[in-house]
Each structure stands twice: as structure tokens, then as C-alpha cells.
Amino acid sequence: MKKYAKLICAVLVLALALGLAACGKSEPKNALEKIKADGVLTVALSPDFSPMEFVDSSKSGQDQYVGFDVTLAKYLAEELGVKLEIQAMSFDACQTAVSTGAVPMSISGYSWTETRAENFDLSDYYYAGENETEQVILIRAADADKYTKAEDFDGKDVGAQNASLQMQLVSEQLPNANMVTIGEIGVGVLELQSGNIEGLAVADGNGTQIIANNPDLIKCSWKFDVKAEYEANVVMMHKDEPELLAAVNAALAKAYDSGFYGEWYADALELAASASAIEVSVED
Ligand code: ARG
């Protein structure tokens, strides 16, 4: 009998050990665990928004994606102890990908907005340089005197990137303009130059970059009224992932405390000014 008791004991111990081992290998319970289990953080972005995300045409593969947000994405991956994989897609596709859960995260120059806060987990603010302290309308330099106030755009075609803050601003502050939804910022620039649209709503810093490469364009003297909360940027994540949100916020706080943001923005500006910098339109 004693012999059997020992055997039963051994079997139980073994079963327990196996059970524990199985536990350790169990399915990841949330987005953060999944990222860690996969060893990869996949980040969607639309590289048509210099200096936040754009392409260095002298490089290829993952290395071609550069800009402030790319540096931030690398930092986050490092903080989570995983590799980074960037998936380039159009700006509205980035948001769809996060909302369907195809990717856990997108870092693409997102302003905080009420609608996004309802539909996504948004991180704490991170510094986006001077990029979005103002929101402007690009017009053709030849039209400088034609467009000087909001009403001048009444009945005119004004472009804004699909699913962007700029789209919201045009519909709220230029209600009588005819808003034209543009998939990619670069396409909007061409439409403006060719006379298909009269204005293109963009973030101020992004506008500066565009004008540097397109001297036939200028910023309209009239500017949008912008709420302070739209100025900084946020990381967009799939809704209801508190563990991932907390990890991202902790990393952002660490980057801020380390004084990295200013450095990253200066580097991004420098790269944006180099000859190999291009803004790429990704067709989905
Ligand atoms: N900040 C603006 C927004 O939140 C524009 C961002 C555009 N980003 C991009 N990668 N095209 O909508």
C-alpha cells in the first residue's frame, strides 16, 4: 500500500509540474503579453508626414522609414524588449488596422481628438516639436491676395487628408468650403499645384516642409483656431488594452525625463532637409 501511495504521490507531482509548465506557455492574455510573446512590436504609420514620418530614399526595407515617430517607435520597442516592425500604409488605413486589431499600435503624428479618444486607447501626450502648434492652409503663391480670410474659401475646394484632424478643422471652421478628401498628403500637394483644389489643410510644421520642396506654394495668412489639446501627439492603440497603454505611457515618461524629445525632433528636421528625404504615398 505504501508503495502505491508513493507512486500516486509521484504521479500527482508530475501532473502538477506539467500543469504549471502548460500555464507558463498559455496563450497571451492581452496585447502587451502578445507583443512580448511574439518578440515583435508592429507599428502602422503613413510616411507622408515629414518631419514625423517619411522615407529616406537612400535606404531600403525597414531602414527607409525615418522621422520623429520612427525614433519613438524604436524606443518603445526597445523599452518593451522586442524588435520593431513598421508597416507603412495610408493614414486612414493605419487607423482601421488598429481598430480591427490587425496591428496593436499606430504612431503617425496623431493629434488627440474627442472621436479618437472614444474609439481607441490614446497614450499620454508626447512632444511633436513645433509641428502642430498651428494648423494652416497651403495655397498657390500666386493666390496670396485671393485667400486672406475664411469666407474666401466659401464654395471653393479645400483638401484635407482622409481621417485627419485637418479634415475635422475644415468641416468645423470652413463650413461653406467644399471639402475634398485626400488619401495622401503628397497627392493633395499635386492637386493644389495643378489647380484641382484651391487650398490644402496641413499641420504648420508639415506645411513648412512641403513649401521647402514646392516654392510655388505658401501658407494662407488666415489660420485655423486650434485647441491646445490638439498640439501634442499621442500613440494610438487598440481599445481596452490597459497593460499596453500603461507600458507605453511609462516609456513616454522615461523618454520625456531623459530629455530625448528635443533631440529626436532636431534629428528629424535635419534628415527631412536632406536630399534623400521623400514623403511617400502608400496606396492600399
Ligand atoms: N495630426 C494630424 C492628425 O492627427 C495629422 C497627422 C497626419 N499624419 C500622417 N502620417 N499623415 O490627424
Boltz pocket constraint, residues with backbone or C-beta under 6 A from the ligand:
constraints:
  - pocket:
      binder: B
      contacts: [[A, 45], [A, 46], [A, 47], [A, 48], [A, 49], [A, 53], [A, 91], [A, 108], [A, 109], [A, 110], [A, 111], [A, 112], [A, 132], [A, 161], [A, 163], [A, 164], [A, 165], [A, 166], [A, 185], [A, 203], [A, 230]]
      max_distance: 6.0
